[in-house]
Amino acid sequence: MTVADISHRRRFLAQGNVYLPHIAIIEKIIDETYDTKTFHFNFKDEKLREEFTFDSGQFGEYSVLGIGEAPFCISSSPTRRSHLEFAAQRVGRLTNALHRLSVGAEFGFRGPYGNSFPLDFL
């Protein structure tokens, strides 16, 4: 196990029950194309908002209550701490539900998951 693996594991375990989503609030929606939107969001829990970190290339599980959950890449920069972003193309039940949400709406987020890009080596 590498130092990066240990750091990621500590960060992951510190977030509590990894199966329960954190409540996130949509702050801004950008219509990129007729079927793709970028969502700017932040966590409802201010402590999590301040402590949440991720690495480039990681993803999250996004959920709409009563509809389901799907993975999307976190598309914002890990160095910009003001908000998080993800983009979703409207193609199915969950993405249609996400596209019907408006600014101020809440949804669930779990993560970050996955390996990151080794930016230190690029």
Number of C-alpha atoms within 10 A of each C-alpha: 5 7 8 9 11 11 10 18 11 11 16 18 10 10 15 11 11 13 8 11 17 22 16 23 21 21 17 15 17 11 12 12 9 8 13 16 19 18 25 21 22 24 21 14 12 10 9 13 16 12 10 18 15 20 20 17 19 18 21 20 18 24 24 17 11 8 12 14 20 12 15 15 19 22 17 18 14 16 10 8 14 10 17 21 19 17 20 19 16 16 10 9 11 20 23 15 16 21 18 9 15 14 13 12 13 21 20 19 22 21 21 22 18 12 13 13 12 10 9 5 5 5
